[in-house]
Amino acid sequence: MLQFAVEYSGKNKNGATIRVAKGRGKDGKVEGVIGGFNP
């Protein structure tokens, strides 16, 4: 389970809504999840 430290939401150059979440896993490494969709 990631403890999300930073969240970003915005639009990319194609107009798709994107979300980026970054956090630290149990091993201390920074992991990221990127999701996007066109409205």
N, C-alpha and C positions, 0 to 999 in steps of 0.2 A: 504494500500500500504506500503510495507516494504521499508525502506531505507537500502539497503544492505551495511554493514560496512566491512564485511570480506568475501572473496571468496577463495575457495580452489579447485584446480582441481588436480587429480592424478589418480593413478591406485591402485586398491585393490589387495589382494593376489590372486584373481582369474583372474586378468588381465583385469577386467572391468574398463572402464573409469568412474570416479565418480566426481561429483561436489557437494560441500557443500557451502551453502550461509547462513550467519547469519546476522540478523539485529534487529532493535528495532521497535516494533509495536507502535500503537498510545497510548497504555496503558503503554508503557515503558518496557514491558516484552521483553526478547530476544526470537526471534523465529528463526527457522531454516528450511531450505528446502534441502532435499537430493535427488539427482537424479543420476541414474546410467544406463549404458547400455554396452553391449558387442560389441566391434567393429567388 
